[in-house]
Each structure stands twice: as C-alpha cells, then as structure tokens.
C-alpha cells in the first residue's frame, strides 16, 4: 500500500510541474533594465532607445543586445543557423517602443551604446530631413563590413 501511495504522490507532483510549465512567449520578453546583459559584449542593457531582442522561433529563447551592431556581429560570429527566421525587435529611438527590426527605418548618425550609430524609427517621418535613411539589411551589411 505504501508503495502505491509513493507512486501516486510522484505522479501528482509530476502533473503539477507540467501544469506550471511556462508556455513559449510570442511577443517581446520583459526587459530587466540595468540587469540584463548583451548576449555579445556582456554590457548591461540600459539604453532604452537602442535595445534589440531576438527570439529563436524554434525554441522561443530570447537574446538581448545593447546595440544593433552587437546583434549583427553575434549572428555572424555565432553562425546562427536560424538568423533568417529570427523574430527581431528593436526599440524606436523616439518612443522606446519595441518595433519590428526588419521593417524599421534607420538613420546613421547617432550616439549608440557600442558606437555603431544606427538607430531605428517606426516611421520615416521621424527622421530629420537630410539624414541618410537605410534599411535593416543595409545596417547588417555595414556592420559586418566594418568588422571584417
């Protein structure tokens, strides 16, 4: 009888753990400002206007970066196979809101945490007249060329 109670207790505990399992998140993960670390340079993420987050679509694991330049180099250095499928968010330099990094517009003359100088905008209209406007793909190309 004691043997059956032990088995039953183990089953109940196992079911409880499964019920408490955290489901994979789909949106932007919570940022712990001044505590989360950049996945590449290990600097504390504190600049609310140039933060980047990547989610691995296969595992839902999230990676944090203090500058889009760090993210671009991390993708190359770590040979991330899922980089083309990655879900990538970047903060809008004006609002601090997380936006889709691939559809954002970037200007090129900014003070950023690791001095790459690229800041994201949700709309072209928020970029000063006369400033260069580039795409996500161009940001990645420029960062990786600089560090070759």
C-alpha positions as CSV (number, residue, x, y, z in Angstrom):
1,X,0.0,0.0,0.0
2,X,2.8,2.4,0.9
3,X,4.4,1.7,-2.5
4,X,1.3,2.7,-4.3
5,X,1.0,5.9,-2.3
6,X,4.6,6.8,-3.2
7,X,3.9,6.2,-6.9
8,X,0.6,8.2,-6.7
9,X,2.5,11.1,-5.0
10,X,5.2,11.1,-7.6
11,X,2.5,11.2,-10.4
12,X,0.7,14.1,-8.7
13,X,3.9,16.1,-8.3
14,X,4.8,15.4,-12.0
15,X,1.4,16.6,-13.2
16,X,1.8,19.8,-11.1
17,X,5.2,20.5,-12.6
18,X,3.7,20.1,-16.1
19,X,0.8,22.4,-15.3
20,X,3.2,25.1,-14.1
21,X,5.4,24.9,-17.2
22,X,5.8,28.3,-18.8
23,X,4.4,28.4,-22.2
24,X,6.5,29.8,-25.1
25,X,6.1,33.5,-25.4
26,X,5.4,35.1,-28.8
27,X,5.9,38.8,-28.0
28,X,8.7,40.9,-26.7
29,X,10.2,39.5,-23.5
30,X,10.3,41.7,-20.4
31,X,13.5,43.7,-20.2
32,X,15.2,44.0,-16.9
33,X,16.9,47.4,-17.5
34,X,20.3,47.8,-15.9
35,X,20.4,44.0,-15.2
36,X,20.0,42.1,-18.5
37,X,23.3,41.7,-20.3
38,X,24.1,42.0,-24.0
39,X,24.5,38.5,-25.5
40,X,27.6,39.5,-27.4
41,X,29.6,42.1,-25.4
42,X,28.1,41.4,-21.9
43,X,27.5,45.1,-21.3
44,X,24.4,45.9,-19.2
45,X,21.4,46.8,-21.3
46,X,20.3,50.3,-20.1
47,X,19.8,52.4,-23.2
48,X,16.0,52.3,-23.8
49,X,16.4,53.8,-27.2
50,X,18.7,51.3,-28.9
51,X,17.9,47.9,-27.4
52,X,17.5,44.8,-29.6
53,X,15.8,41.5,-28.8
54,X,15.9,38.3,-30.9
55,X,13.7,35.3,-30.4
56,X,14.7,31.9,-31.8
57,X,11.5,30.8,-33.5
58,X,12.2,27.1,-32.8
59,X,12.9,27.3,-29.1
60,X,11.4,30.7,-28.2
61,X,14.6,31.6,-26.4
62,X,15.2,35.3,-26.3
63,X,18.6,37.1,-26.6
64,X,19.1,40.7,-25.6
65,X,21.6,43.2,-27.2
66,X,22.6,46.8,-26.2
67,X,23.1,47.9,-29.8
68,X,22.0,46.6,-33.2
69,X,25.7,46.3,-34.2
70,X,26.3,43.8,-31.4
71,X,23.3,41.8,-32.7
72,X,24.6,41.8,-36.3
73,X,28.1,40.6,-35.2
74,X,26.7,38.0,-32.8
75,X,24.6,36.5,-35.7
76,X,27.8,36.1,-37.8
77,X,30.3,35.1,-35.1
78,X,28.0,32.5,-33.6
79,X,26.9,31.3,-37.0
80,X,23.3,31.3,-36.0
81,X,21.5,29.0,-38.5
82,X,18.1,30.4,-37.7
83,X,19.0,34.0,-38.3
84,X,16.8,34.4,-41.4
85,X,13.8,33.1,-39.4
86,X,14.6,35.0,-36.2
87,X,12.0,37.3,-34.8
88,X,13.8,40.6,-34.1
89,X,12.6,43.7,-32.3
90,X,14.4,47.0,-31.8
91,X,13.4,50.0,-29.8
92,X,12.2,53.1,-31.6
93,X,14.7,55.8,-30.8
94,X,12.0,58.3,-30.2
95,X,9.4,56.4,-28.2
96,X,11.4,53.5,-26.8
97,X,8.6,51.2,-28.1
98,X,9.7,47.8,-29.5
99,X,9.1,47.6,-33.2
100,X,9.9,45.0,-35.9
101,X,13.6,45.5,-36.7
102,X,13.2,44.2,-40.3
103,X,10.6,46.8,-41.2
104,X,12.1,49.7,-39.2
105,X,13.8,52.7,-40.8
106,X,17.3,53.5,-39.6
107,X,19.3,56.7,-39.6
108,X,23.1,56.6,-39.4
109,X,24.4,59.4,-37.3
110,X,23.6,58.6,-33.6
111,X,25.3,58.0,-30.3
112,X,24.6,54.4,-29.5
113,X,25.9,52.2,-26.7
114,X,28.6,50.5,-28.8
115,X,29.1,53.4,-31.2
116,X,27.7,51.7,-34.4
117,X,25.5,54.8,-34.8
118,X,22.3,53.1,-36.2
119,X,19.0,54.0,-34.5
120,X,15.6,52.6,-35.5
121,X,12.5,54.6,-36.4
122,X,8.9,53.2,-36.8
123,X,8.3,55.8,-39.5
124,X,10.5,57.7,-42.0
125,X,8.7,60.9,-40.9
126,X,10.6,60.9,-37.5
127,X,14.0,61.1,-39.2
128,X,15.4,64.6,-39.6
129,X,15.3,65.9,-43.1
130,X,18.6,65.4,-44.9
131,X,19.6,62.4,-42.8
132,X,20.5,59.2,-44.5
133,X,17.8,56.6,-44.2
134,X,18.7,52.9,-44.6
135,X,17.0,49.5,-44.3
136,X,17.6,46.7,-41.8
137,X,19.6,44.7,-44.4
138,X,21.8,47.7,-45.1
139,X,22.5,48.1,-41.3
140,X,23.6,44.4,-41.2
141,X,25.8,44.8,-44.3
142,X,27.5,47.9,-43.0
143,X,28.2,46.4,-39.5
144,X,29.6,43.2,-40.9
145,X,31.8,45.0,-43.4
146,X,33.3,47.2,-40.7
147,X,34.4,44.2,-38.7
148,X,35.8,42.0,-41.5
